[in-house]
């Protein structure tokens, strides 16, 4: 089951992750977890204006909602420069790479 990370204290736990996953437009610290899959999304103002950041956040959430099988881990998905301009297909392929790296 997918759980969204919303609390600041949970985000602070990513300062000491077990490992990192990287793609061209995303950086993701990962913490092993026995509680199931948890996802946090971090998008800074460097990505673009509020419209661009919110569109990217909605697309990421939509992609993760469509999936059903997740490994037991906590993941903080951090967008890097250029992520706001990705097409839907490119975004999907990068998110697939991140999920494949969790396995």
C-alpha positions as CSV (number, residue, x, y, z in Angstrom):
1,X,0.0,0.0,0.0
2,X,1.2,3.5,-0.8
3,X,1.6,6.0,2.0
4,X,2.5,9.7,1.4
5,X,5.2,11.3,3.6
6,X,3.9,14.6,4.9
7,X,5.6,15.2,8.3
8,X,8.8,17.2,8.5
9,X,10.3,14.7,11.0
10,X,10.0,11.9,8.4
11,X,11.8,14.0,5.8
12,X,14.6,14.6,8.3
13,X,15.2,10.8,8.5
14,X,16.5,11.0,4.9
15,X,19.7,12.8,6.0
16,X,21.1,9.3,6.6
17,X,19.7,7.0,3.9
18,X,20.7,3.4,3.2
19,X,21.4,4.2,-0.4
20,X,20.6,6.6,-3.2
21,X,19.0,6.2,-6.6
22,X,19.6,8.7,-9.4
23,X,18.3,9.4,-12.9
24,X,18.9,12.4,-15.2
25,X,16.1,14.5,-13.5
26,X,15.6,12.9,-10.1
27,X,17.6,12.0,-7.0
28,X,16.1,9.6,-4.4
29,X,17.4,8.7,-1.0
30,X,16.1,5.4,0.1
31,X,15.5,3.9,3.6
32,X,14.6,0.3,4.1
33,X,11.3,-0.1,5.9
34,X,9.2,-2.9,7.3
35,X,6.0,-0.8,7.2
36,X,5.5,-0.9,3.5
37,X,6.1,1.8,0.8
38,X,6.2,5.4,1.7
39,X,6.8,8.3,-0.7
40,X,7.8,11.9,-0.2
41,X,8.1,14.4,-3.1
42,X,10.4,17.4,-2.9
43,X,10.3,20.0,-5.7
44,X,12.2,23.2,-5.1
45,X,11.6,26.6,-6.7
46,X,14.6,26.0,-9.0
47,X,12.3,23.7,-11.1
48,X,9.9,26.5,-12.1
49,X,7.0,28.6,-11.0
50,X,4.1,27.2,-8.8
51,X,2.2,26.0,-11.8
52,X,5.1,23.9,-13.1
53,X,5.9,22.5,-9.7
54,X,2.3,21.5,-8.9
55,X,1.9,19.9,-12.3
56,X,5.0,17.8,-11.8
57,X,3.8,16.8,-8.3
58,X,0.4,15.8,-9.6
59,X,1.9,13.8,-12.5
60,X,4.3,12.0,-10.0
61,X,1.4,11.2,-7.7
62,X,-0.8,10.0,-10.5
63,X,2.0,7.7,-11.8
64,X,2.5,6.1,-8.4
65,X,-1.3,5.7,-7.8
66,X,-1.6,3.6,-11.0
67,X,1.0,1.1,-9.7
68,X,0.1,-1.6,-7.2
69,X,3.3,-3.5,-6.3
70,X,6.0,-1.7,-4.3
71,X,8.9,-2.9,-2.3
72,X,9.1,-2.1,1.4
73,X,11.0,1.2,1.5
74,X,10.8,4.9,2.3
75,X,11.6,7.0,-0.7
76,X,12.0,10.8,-1.0
77,X,11.8,11.8,-4.7
78,X,13.8,15.0,-5.2
79,X,13.3,16.7,-8.6
80,X,16.4,18.2,-10.3
81,X,16.6,21.0,-12.9
82,X,14.7,20.2,-16.1
83,X,12.2,17.8,-14.4
84,X,9.4,20.3,-14.9
85,X,9.8,20.2,-18.7
86,X,9.7,16.4,-19.1
87,X,7.0,14.9,-21.3
88,X,4.7,12.3,-19.7
89,X,6.6,9.4,-21.5
90,X,10.0,10.7,-20.3
91,X,8.7,11.1,-16.7
92,X,7.2,7.6,-16.7
93,X,10.5,6.1,-17.9
94,X,12.5,7.8,-15.3
95,X,10.1,6.8,-12.5
96,X,10.3,3.2,-13.8
97,X,14.1,3.3,-13.5
98,X,13.8,4.4,-9.9
99,X,11.3,1.7,-9.0
100,X,13.5,-0.9,-10.8
101,X,16.4,0.3,-8.7
102,X,14.5,-0.5,-5.5
103,X,14.1,-4.1,-6.3
